[in-house]
Amino acid sequence: MKIAMVGSGYVGLVSGACFADFGHDVVCIDKDQSKIDRLHDGIMPIYEPGLAELVDGNVKAGRLTFTTSLAEGIKGADAVFIAVGTPSRRGDGHADLSFVYAVAKEIGESIANDMVVVTKSTVPVGTGDEVERIIAECKPAHKLAVVSNPEFLREGAAIGDFKRPDRIVIGAEDEFGREVMRQVYRPLFLNESPILFVNRRSSELIKYAANAFLATKITFINEMADLCEKVGANVQDVSRGIGMDGRIGSKFLHAGPGYGGSCFPKDTLALLKTAEDYDSPTRIVEAVVKVNDSRKRAMGRKVLDAIGGLESARGKKVALLGLTFKPNTDDMRDSPAIAVAQTLTDAGVEVAAYDPEGMKLAKPLMPEVTMCSDAYEAIKDADAVAIVTEWDAFRALDLNRVKSLAKAPVIVDLRNIYRADEMAAKGFTYTSVGRP
Ligand SMILES: NC(=O)c1ccc[n+]([C@@H]2O[C@H](COP(=O)([O-])OP(=O)(O)OC[C@H]3O[C@@H](n4cnc5c(N)ncnc54)[C@H](O)[C@@H]3O)[C@@H](O)[C@H]2O)c1
């Protein structure tokens, strides 16, 4: 199969490289000339474990190429994927579909053979209809199907997720679209990854329902963690105790500073807007968004409490370990660390931070924070150390060194990666989330 991937960001590049690895002939297209130039030079635009090797192998095998020209890239393609961004629209939280529609128009103007256009970007219900209308307006002389195929990969584990998905969701309205998609995913089909064929609108909604459900699960356990702190229970035991129930499941039950990242915040907001447009309120998701928003700054206040509270915060120093919204990515979009750092600097606290991959993208988002070259430089003379992202590098800190470098032996562990009894034995004043 010949596949064109429009948008070579997180999803487009990972999907394109994986499709090439399956043996398809893939062209990754992006309008960002510098991104394409760097890809030609073998430089990855994002940090994702295993991606550089995967791209390199498939480029060398002649199955993966890059271009800025959509018209060139889609020539002869059996399937053209749209994998451009759908950020929150400024002001109202609707998904901004301008990138998707711009691509649809360009495809309509360039189609030179029968093809299936596949929306992989996360898009609200009905977007596929509009993509179809925009392309049809260009009066292409070839057979066309517009299909929805949402992506469920997780940053940090993207390649494994793409190659061994829990399921592949295809929303198609005709047999031409379904058959091409069967061929595209044939290698996974042979691997027995389940493929779910549904109509296009169901497929579009599945993606939002999945993300809203996961965001709800996280927010639920975060509120349970707050309750645990009040009643003397341990949220990790509560998580284990409920997660062992097969109907609930153990994943996404880790209490922490609230969800962030490039998907959950914008997708929950966009779902609320769709629900509002169709006069079908989703009140649970409304509550999730509100609770999660207030949680991030509440975590900043938790750190303030550990250094004696707001009143005495001015002039003190806090070391933040981890800035990205989760480990193994450099993605800073909506990371809880931004609100935590802001709460601290607003209170007059000096903040020094270290993140293994995220500092370049973090710097412009938190100009008042001093970026350090490693965890120990950040910890030097700190009144408290706050672990915000659970990078492996922070799981085995040299605690004696931490104690000798810091001004006070105070640790706030927002990811519950250490044990309270071990910390107490080492002489630390230790606070975590939802644990006695
Ligand atoms: N990042 C994730 O973990 C993830 C997971 C599942 C789904 N998604 C969804 O996938 C979509 C893409 O997300 P992402 O994180 O890969 O975004 P991204 O910002 O990393 O990449 C988008 C790319 O599209 C390019 N682009 C924009 N307009 C273009 C055009 N007209 N022609 C060619 N290229 C164009 C941009 O230059 C950019 O490189 C979003 O809808 C997102 O919600 C993301």
The ligand as an ORCA input file, in Angstrom:
! r2SCAN-3c Opt
* xyz 0 1
  N       0.069     13.421     20.956
  C      -0.653     12.379     21.311
  O      -0.308     11.633     22.235
  C      -1.934     12.054     20.592
  C      -2.531     10.801     20.804
  C      -3.709     10.514     20.129
  C      -4.282     11.459     19.274
  N      -3.690     12.661     19.117
  C      -4.305     13.622     18.171
  O      -3.567     13.615     16.961
  C      -3.567     14.921     16.376
  C      -2.140     15.386     16.149
  O      -1.528     15.529     17.413
  P       0.050     15.665     17.575
  O       0.332     15.596     19.033
  O       0.724     14.706     16.647
  O       0.253     17.169     17.025
  P       1.609     17.917     16.659
  O       1.365     19.326     16.941
  O       2.771     17.216     17.306
  O       1.754     17.704     15.074
  C       0.934     18.286     14.127
  C       1.762     18.543     12.865
  O       0.900     18.915     11.797
  C       1.580     19.856     10.996
  N       0.624     20.579     10.164
  C      -0.322     21.486     10.527
  N      -0.996     21.922      9.451
  C      -0.512     21.273      8.376
  C      -0.799     21.285      6.994
  N      -1.756     22.070      6.496
  N      -0.089     20.487      6.171
  C       0.892     19.698      6.659
  N       1.219     19.642      7.982
  C       0.531     20.414      8.822
  C       2.307     20.719     12.014
  O       3.373     21.435     11.413
  C       2.784     19.675     13.016
  O       4.061     19.184     12.695
  C      -4.381     15.800     17.319
  O      -5.709     15.846     16.881
  C      -4.289     15.056     18.650
  O      -5.394     15.318     19.471
  C      -2.527     12.982     19.733
*
